[in-house]
Amino acid sequence: MTEERRLGTILLLIESKESISKMNVIITKFSHLIIGRQGISLRERDLNIISLVLEGNSDEIGAFSGQLGRLDGIKVKAAIMKS
């Protein structure tokens, strides 16, 4: 049985640039889920924010956010809703 598709979002707060290459590898791995991406630089605070809008099942979105959440210097918040 196929799990229900959901909309989701992941917000990334990048506090340290050391994990950016690892983050990009993970984002590429899950790129089939991404329907939108926005990046914002807060130069005065030396922070970067990336927001991702996703469509996938709960397991896929959870695996994606979980892998990102294990990276040092990057804070992650995710939300999932039925569409």
Phi, psi and omega per residue, in radians:
M1 nan 2.329 -3.119
T2 -1.431 2.300 3.117
E3 -1.252 2.551 -3.102
E4 -1.083 2.396 3.092
R5 -1.318 2.496 -3.121
R6 -2.355 2.778 2.974
L7 -1.650 2.564 3.128
G8 -2.618 2.932 3.050
T9 -2.462 2.548 3.024
I10 -2.220 2.246 3.082
L11 -1.926 2.191 -3.122
L12 -1.983 2.213 3.034
L13 -1.902 1.944 -3.060
I14 -1.676 1.906 -3.108
E15 -1.711 -0.344 -3.107
S16 -2.438 2.350 -3.056
K17 -1.430 -0.105 -3.087
E18 -1.122 -0.500 -3.087
S19 -1.713 0.087 -3.066
I20 -1.086 -0.720 -3.133
S21 -1.128 -0.690 3.087
K22 -1.156 -0.688 3.103
M23 -1.064 -0.773 -3.131
N24 -1.123 -0.599 3.077
V25 -1.115 -0.757 3.138
I26 -1.162 -0.770 3.124
I27 -1.058 -0.711 3.106
T28 -1.129 -0.713 3.136
K29 -1.038 -0.634 -3.100
F30 -1.833 0.325 -3.054
S31 -1.065 -0.426 3.121
H32 -1.140 -0.289 3.108
L33 -1.569 -0.343 -2.972
I34 -1.439 2.174 3.060
I35 -1.930 -0.150 3.076
G36 -2.861 2.590 -3.135
R37 -2.556 2.377 3.096
Q38 -2.392 2.388 3.089
G39 -2.109 2.417 -3.139
I40 -2.313 2.332 3.098
S41 -1.864 2.203 3.028
L42 -1.829 1.374 -3.010
R43 -1.019 -0.684 -3.101
E44 -1.141 -0.350 3.115
R45 -1.931 0.034 -3.114
D46 0.954 0.768 3.119
L47 -2.202 2.662 3.027
N48 -2.274 2.516 -3.139
I49 -2.171 2.347 3.022
I50 -2.183 2.271 3.025
S51 -2.005 2.350 -3.136
L52 -2.089 2.328 3.013
V53 -1.866 2.299 -2.966
L54 -2.218 2.764 2.917
E55 -2.391 2.162 -3.131
G56 -3.121 -3.069 3.083
N57 -1.518 2.945 -3.062
S58 -1.023 -0.690 -3.127
D59 -1.133 -0.755 3.141
E60 -1.108 -0.828 -3.122
I61 -1.143 -0.678 3.098
G62 -1.128 -0.714 3.109
A63 -1.130 -0.720 3.125
F64 -1.061 -0.951 -3.103
S65 -1.152 -0.588 3.117
G66 -1.124 -0.753 3.116
Q67 -1.145 -0.706 3.094
L68 -1.138 -0.653 -3.104
G69 -1.163 -0.319 3.122
R70 -1.492 -0.045 -3.127
L71 -1.441 2.369 3.078
D72 -1.232 2.442 3.052
G73 1.427 0.112 3.124
I74 -2.281 2.136 3.073
K75 -1.690 2.470 -3.037
V76 -2.267 2.374 2.972
K77 -2.272 2.361 -3.123
A78 -2.267 2.624 3.047
A79 -2.472 2.485 3.138
I80 -2.294 2.459 3.089
M81 -2.480 2.701 3.032
K82 -1.251 2.518 3.112
S83 -1.882 nan nan
